[in-house]
Amino acid sequence: MTAPVLLPTGLRGETFAHVTYHIDGELVPVLTVDIDRVPIYFEHHILLWKSPSVTIGVKSVKGAFKRMLAGMQIFVTEARGHGQIAFSRDGVGHIFPIHLLRGDEIHVREHQFLAATENIDYTFERVRGVANLLFGGSGFFIDKFHARQHEGILWLHGYGNVFEVNLGPNEQIDVEPGGWLFKSTQVRMETITQPLTTGMFAGAMSLFLNRFTGPGRIAIQSMYVHLGKST
């Protein structure tokens, strides 16, 4: 397995799927999107500024009742019109795009979603099991983004910097549960328990890790926030 590679931290005038966007800044980056032909949706609390000609509305999320019971957001915000709109999250991090071709799907750790073009479907899955020990006993969500009919863009936010690794068939990597950010659908994820074998607490303590098995992509963030309590 090759070492994870740092993703680009800035882009100017990038265009894909009829959408042009810009990513600027190094400590707390800003995503600016030119709204014209394709509306976008985004987390409602990340808006930084917009052109007056861009209108804002509410877009419901499928499975809203289950998300509400888990303390997760139950709607996202949608932008339409002509002009620009900019987003920034309140934290040091790294904004980056994922260009999805028709038929592509990506799985994203909860609370990492920033924005997406309207033609990207958004669903979610609740993960239970041993991982519950790390998330207050309630498990956690994986957000699923799928370009079913048309190509589109998904923008994510990682804490610190974001690195990507491409796993070959049956290649594996163990990641601290708060450190992974997204994975390809083909990548299998399991939670493993690794007992500490040396030192004062040998045999009395264990390390919990998420093990990913390829083929496919996985992203790792260098700084992470444990999200046992929803924000």
URTA-V417972 format. One record per run of one state. SS is the DSSP state (H for helix, E for strand, - for the rest). FROM is the first residue (numbers start at 1). TO is the last residue. If there is no record, write none. Layout:
ss:SS from:FROM to:TO
ss:SS from:FROM to:TO
This chain:
ss:- from:1 to:4
ss:E from:5 to:6
ss:- from:7 to:10
ss:E from:11 to:16
ss:- from:17 to:18
ss:E from:19 to:24
ss:- from:25 to:29
ss:E from:30 to:35
ss:- from:36 to:39
ss:E from:40 to:42
ss:- from:43 to:46
ss:E from:47 to:50
ss:- from:51 to:53
ss:E from:54 to:60
ss:- from:61 to:63
ss:H from:64 to:69
ss:- from:70 to:74
ss:E from:75 to:81
ss:- from:82 to:82
ss:E from:83 to:87
ss:- from:88 to:92
ss:E from:93 to:100
ss:- from:101 to:104
ss:E from:105 to:109
ss:- from:110 to:112
ss:E from:113 to:117
ss:- from:118 to:120
ss:E from:121 to:127
ss:- from:128 to:129
ss:H from:130 to:134
ss:- from:135 to:139
ss:E from:140 to:146
ss:- from:147 to:151
ss:E from:152 to:159
ss:- from:160 to:161
ss:E from:162 to:167
ss:- from:168 to:171
ss:E from:172 to:176
ss:- from:177 to:179
ss:E from:180 to:184
ss:- from:185 to:187
ss:E from:188 to:195
ss:- from:196 to:205
ss:E from:206 to:213
ss:- from:214 to:215
ss:E from:216 to:221
ss:- from:222 to:231
